[in-house]
Amino acid sequence: MYGIVPPNPNVYESEEYMNPIGYGVGKAGIIQYSKYMSVVLAKYNITVNSISFGPFPDPVLVDDINFIKKLGEKTVLGRVGSSKEAVSPVFFLALDESSFITGQNIIVDGGVDMLVNNLILIQARLNSNRLPCKVLLDLSGKKTLLERCYDSVKAAKKIEKVIITTSTSEFDDVIYAKAKSFGAEVFRGELDNVLSRFYYAAKQYKPKNIIRITADNALMSGELIDELIGDFEEYSECDYMMYSEGVYGLSAEIFTYSSLEEAFHNTEDAYDCEHVTPYIHKHKLCLTPLIKEKI
């Protein structure tokens, strides 16, 4: 699976147990090689496919209950695969009935590539009243505010995906182009109804939790986001959390997807829609522990 997704550091006790970078690069190369050869060998009626296996742990590690549990939690099915489930797709591709399948990478991973527990949504726009176009300001002649914010939150180890959300307004086309230039995923929605924008951006993945970041937070810390996620997960009945008394510009909010969905379907108030979380503050269980306890 590491040919299509990166290793998750949270599964391993330390980074030294992670596969080396060449491991994933090699697997990705095999996928592309099989696609290339499927074209070359097609004239001989030869099909070429690859299989990307997910969590099928080494028998030596099966007794490590904690590792197997953490590995299984990274799949939609909530478990690791069995040897029987690994063999079946190989048999299928060997059958005559699969002769019309070529150049494909068959993913057998229990849904690892689909599961998103913690999703970061960065909201960005150009029509700021106090400082227009601030997210595209060039800091130190190297990176824009937007890119610095993206790189900072991307460093968090407990997140699976980061999406920059901007509006469909023509003047935000430049945000879309800039974000795409440094490899970010972008979702575009309503300008003033940021709640709607967040809901539809998250709906495609239906994550467990959402972390809300504003793009003018250039000093955001990936480590702090991990701390926030960890604290939030300790309180299973909590719907929303944000550290209080923190440094302005270092703030992040975390809330459940279910609470976002409830807000989207139950409020049309302009303030709620612009600021995303006010409805959640008023109707759900919210905690605001002191950030100084984390410094």
C-alpha positions as CSV (number, residue, x, y, z in Angstrom):
1,M,0.0,0.0,0.0
2,Y,3.0,2.3,0.5
3,G,3.2,2.7,-3.3
4,I,0.0,4.8,-3.1
5,V,-0.1,6.1,0.5
6,P,2.7,7.2,2.8
7,P,3.4,5.3,6.0
8,N,1.6,6.5,9.1
9,P,4.1,7.3,11.9
10,N,1.4,6.8,14.6
11,V,1.3,3.0,13.9
12,Y,4.9,2.6,14.9
13,E,6.6,3.0,18.2
14,S,9.3,5.2,16.6
15,E,10.2,6.4,13.1
16,E,13.1,3.9,13.1
17,Y,10.6,1.1,12.6
18,M,9.1,2.8,9.5
19,N,10.0,1.5,6.1
20,P,12.8,3.4,4.3
21,I,11.8,5.9,1.7
22,G,13.1,3.6,-1.1
23,Y,10.5,1.0,-0.1
24,G,7.5,3.2,-1.1
25,V,9.3,4.6,-4.2
26,G,10.0,1.1,-5.4
27,K,6.4,0.0,-5.0
28,A,5.2,3.1,-6.8
29,G,7.6,2.4,-9.6
30,I,6.3,-1.2,-10.0
31,I,2.7,0.2,-10.4
32,Q,3.9,2.5,-13.2
33,Y,6.0,-0.2,-14.7
34,S,3.1,-2.6,-14.9
35,K,1.0,0.2,-16.6
36,Y,3.8,0.8,-19.1
37,M,4.2,-2.9,-19.9
38,S,0.5,-3.4,-20.3
39,V,0.7,-1.0,-23.3
40,V,3.8,-2.6,-24.7
41,L,2.5,-6.2,-24.5
42,A,-1.1,-5.5,-25.5
43,K,-0.4,-6.4,-29.1
44,Y,0.5,-10.0,-27.9
45,N,-2.8,-10.2,-26.0
46,I,-0.8,-10.2,-22.7
47,T,-2.4,-8.4,-19.8
48,V,-0.3,-6.8,-17.1
49,N,-1.6,-5.7,-13.7
50,S,-0.3,-5.0,-10.2
51,I,-1.8,-5.5,-6.7
52,S,-1.3,-3.1,-3.8
53,F,-1.8,-5.0,-0.6
54,G,-2.7,-3.1,2.6
55,P,-2.2,-4.3,6.2
56,F,-1.2,-8.0,5.9
57,P,1.3,-8.1,8.8
58,D,4.4,-10.3,8.9
59,P,3.6,-13.4,10.9
60,V,6.3,-12.4,13.3
61,L,4.3,-9.3,14.3
62,V,0.9,-11.1,14.7
63,D,1.6,-11.6,18.4
64,D,2.1,-7.8,18.9
65,I,-1.5,-7.1,19.8
66,N,-1.1,-3.4,20.2
67,F,0.6,-3.0,16.8
68,I,-2.0,-5.1,15.1
69,K,-4.8,-3.1,16.7
70,K,-3.4,0.2,15.6
71,L,-2.8,-1.1,12.1
72,G,-6.3,-2.4,11.8
73,E,-7.8,0.9,13.0
74,K,-6.3,2.5,9.9
75,T,-8.7,0.6,7.6
76,V,-12.4,1.1,7.0
77,L,-13.1,-2.5,8.0
78,G,-11.2,-2.0,11.3
79,R,-9.0,-5.0,11.0
80,V,-5.9,-6.4,9.2
81,G,-6.2,-8.8,6.3
82,S,-5.8,-12.6,6.3
83,S,-3.6,-14.8,4.0
84,K,-6.7,-16.1,2.3
85,E,-7.8,-12.5,1.4
86,A,-4.3,-11.9,0.0
87,V,-4.3,-14.9,-2.3
88,S,-7.8,-14.5,-3.8
89,P,-7.1,-11.4,-6.0
90,V,-4.0,-13.2,-7.4
91,F,-6.2,-16.2,-8.4
92,F,-8.7,-13.9,-9.9
93,L,-6.2,-12.2,-12.2
94,A,-5.0,-15.6,-13.3
95,L,-8.4,-16.6,-14.5
96,D,-9.6,-16.3,-18.2
97,E,-12.5,-14.3,-16.8
98,S,-10.1,-11.4,-16.0
99,S,-8.6,-11.2,-19.4
100,F,-10.1,-7.9,-20.2
101,I,-8.4,-6.2,-17.2
102,T,-5.1,-4.7,-18.0
103,G,-2.9,-1.8,-16.8
104,Q,-4.7,-1.7,-13.5
105,N,-3.5,-1.6,-9.9
106,I,-5.8,-3.7,-7.8
107,I,-6.0,-2.2,-4.2
108,V,-6.6,-4.8,-1.5
109,D,-6.2,-2.8,1.7
110,G,-9.4,-2.9,3.7
111,G,-10.0,0.8,2.7
112,V,-6.8,2.3,4.0
113,D,-6.7,4.8,1.1
114,M,-10.3,5.8,2.0
115,L,-10.2,6.4,5.7
116,V,-9.8,9.8,7.1
117,N,-10.0,10.2,10.9
118,N,-8.7,13.7,11.2
119,L,-9.1,16.2,8.4
120,I,-7.6,19.7,8.4
121,L,-9.6,22.4,6.5
122,I,-7.8,25.6,5.9
123,Q,-10.1,28.5,4.9
124,A,-8.6,31.1,2.6
125,R,-9.9,34.2,0.7
126,L,-8.5,37.3,-0.8
127,N,-11.2,39.9,0.1
128,S,-10.1,40.5,3.6
129,N,-11.3,43.9,4.9
130,R,-8.3,44.8,7.0
131,L,-5.5,43.5,4.7
132,P,-6.7,42.4,1.3
133,C,-4.8,39.5,-0.3
134,K,-2.8,38.9,2.9
135,V,-2.7,35.1,2.4
136,L,-0.6,35.6,-0.7
137,L,1.8,38.0,0.8
138,D,5.4,36.9,0.2
139,L,7.2,36.4,3.5
140,S,11.0,36.7,3.5
141,G,11.0,36.4,-0.3
142,K,10.4,32.6,-0.1
143,K,6.9,31.5,0.7
144,T,3.4,33.1,0.9
145,L,1.4,33.1,4.1
146,L,-0.8,30.5,2.6
147,E,2.0,28.1,1.8
148,R,3.7,28.6,5.2
149,C,0.4,27.8,6.9
150,Y,-0.1,24.7,4.8
151,D,3.4,23.4,5.4
152,S,3.1,24.0,9.2
153,V,-0.2,22.0,9.6
154,K,1.0,19.3,7.2
155,A,3.7,18.5,9.8
156,A,1.1,17.2,12.2
157,K,1.4,13.4,12.5
158,K,-2.2,12.6,13.5
159,I,-3.9,13.9,10.4
160,E,-4.6,12.1,7.2
161,K,-5.5,14.9,4.9
162,V,-5.3,18.7,4.5
163,I,-7.6,20.6,2.2
164,I,-7.5,24.3,1.4
165,T,-11.0,25.6,1.1
166,T,-11.6,28.8,-0.8
167,S,-14.6,30.4,-2.7
168,T,-15.8,30.0,-6.2
169,S,-15.5,33.8,-6.7
170,E,-13.3,34.8,-9.6
171,F,-11.0,36.8,-7.5
172,D,-10.1,33.6,-5.5
173,D,-8.9,31.8,-8.7
174,V,-5.4,32.9,-7.8
175,I,-5.7,31.1,-4.4
176,Y,-6.7,28.0,-6.3
177,A,-3.8,28.3,-8.7
178,K,-1.2,29.0,-5.9
179,A,-2.4,26.1,-3.8
180,K,-2.3,23.7,-6.7
181,S,1.3,24.9,-7.5
182,F,2.6,23.5,-4.2
183,G,0.6,20.3,-4.4
184,A,-2.4,21.1,-2.1
185,E,-5.8,19.7,-2.5
186,V,-8.4,22.5,-3.0
187,F,-12.1,22.7,-2.5
188,R,-14.2,25.7,-3.6
189,G,-17.6,26.7,-2.3
190,E,-19.7,29.7,-1.3
191,L,-17.8,32.9,-0.3
192,D,-19.8,34.0,2.7
193,N,-21.3,30.7,3.8
194,V,-18.1,29.1,5.0
195,L,-20.1,26.6,7.0
196,S,-21.5,25.2,3.8
197,R,-18.0,25.3,2.2
198,F,-16.6,23.3,5.1
199,Y,-19.5,20.8,5.1
200,Y,-19.2,19.9,1.4
201,A,-15.4,19.8,1.6
202,A,-15.6,17.3,4.5
203,K,-18.6,15.4,3.2
204,Q,-16.6,13.7,0.4
205,Y,-14.4,12.0,3.2
206,K,-16.8,12.0,6.2
207,P,-13.9,12.1,8.7
208,K,-14.3,11.5,12.4
209,N,-12.9,14.9,13.3
210,I,-12.3,18.2,11.5
211,I,-9.5,20.7,12.5
212,R,-10.3,24.3,11.4
213,I,-7.4,26.6,10.5
214,T,-7.4,30.1,9.0
215,A,-4.8,30.7,6.3
216,D,-3.4,33.8,8.0
217,N,-2.0,31.6,10.8
218,A,1.5,31.3,9.5
219,L,3.0,30.2,12.9
220,M,0.6,27.2,13.3
221,S,2.4,24.2,14.8
222,G,1.9,20.6,13.7
223,E,2.9,19.5,17.2
224,L,0.3,21.7,18.8
225,I,-2.4,20.2,16.4
226,D,-1.3,16.7,17.5
227,E,-1.7,17.8,21.1
228,L,-5.1,19.1,20.4
229,I,-6.2,16.0,18.7
230,G,-4.9,13.8,21.5
231,D,-6.8,15.9,24.2
232,F,-9.9,15.8,22.1
233,E,-9.8,12.0,21.7
234,E,-9.5,11.7,25.5
235,Y,-13.0,13.1,25.9
236,S,-15.2,10.8,23.8
237,E,-18.4,12.8,24.6
238,C,-16.9,16.1,23.6
239,D,-18.0,17.7,20.3
240,Y,-15.7,20.7,20.1
241,M,-12.3,21.8,21.6
242,M,-10.0,24.8,21.3
243,Y,-7.2,25.9,23.6
244,S,-7.9,29.1,25.5
245,E,-5.6,31.9,26.4
246,G,-3.2,31.1,23.5
247,V,-1.1,33.3,21.3
248,Y,-3.3,34.9,18.6
249,G,-2.5,33.3,15.3
250,L,-1.7,30.0,16.9
251,S,-5.2,28.9,17.3
252,A,-7.0,25.8,15.9
253,E,-10.4,24.4,16.5
254,I,-11.3,20.7,16.4
255,F,-14.9,19.3,16.2
256,T,-16.7,16.2,15.1
257,Y,-18.0,15.8,11.6
258,S,-21.4,14.9,13.0
259,S,-21.6,18.3,14.8
260,L,-20.6,20.1,11.6
261,E,-23.3,18.2,9.7
262,E,-25.9,19.1,12.4
263,A,-24.9,22.8,12.2
264,F,-25.2,22.8,8.4
265,H,-28.7,21.3,8.5
266,N,-30.0,23.4,11.4
267,T,-28.9,27.0,11.0
268,E,-29.2,29.7,8.3
269,D,-28.0,32.5,10.6
270,A,-25.5,34.7,8.7
271,Y,-23.1,34.8,11.6
272,D,-23.2,31.0,12.1
273,C,-22.6,30.5,8.4
274,E,-19.7,32.9,8.1
275,H,-17.8,31.7,11.2
276,V,-18.5,27.9,11.0
277,T,-18.6,27.0,14.6
278,P,-20.9,29.3,16.6
279,Y,-23.9,26.9,16.2
280,I,-21.7,24.1,17.7
281,H,-20.7,26.4,20.6
282,K,-24.4,27.0,21.4
283,H,-25.7,23.5,21.0
284,K,-22.9,21.0,21.6
285,L,-20.5,19.9,24.4
286,C,-17.5,22.2,24.1
287,L,-14.2,22.3,26.1
288,T,-11.5,25.0,26.1
289,P,-8.5,23.8,28.2
290,L,-5.7,26.3,28.8
291,I,-3.0,26.3,26.2
292,K,-0.4,27.3,28.7
293,E,-0.6,23.8,30.2
294,K,0.7,22.5,26.9
295,I,3.7,24.9,26.5
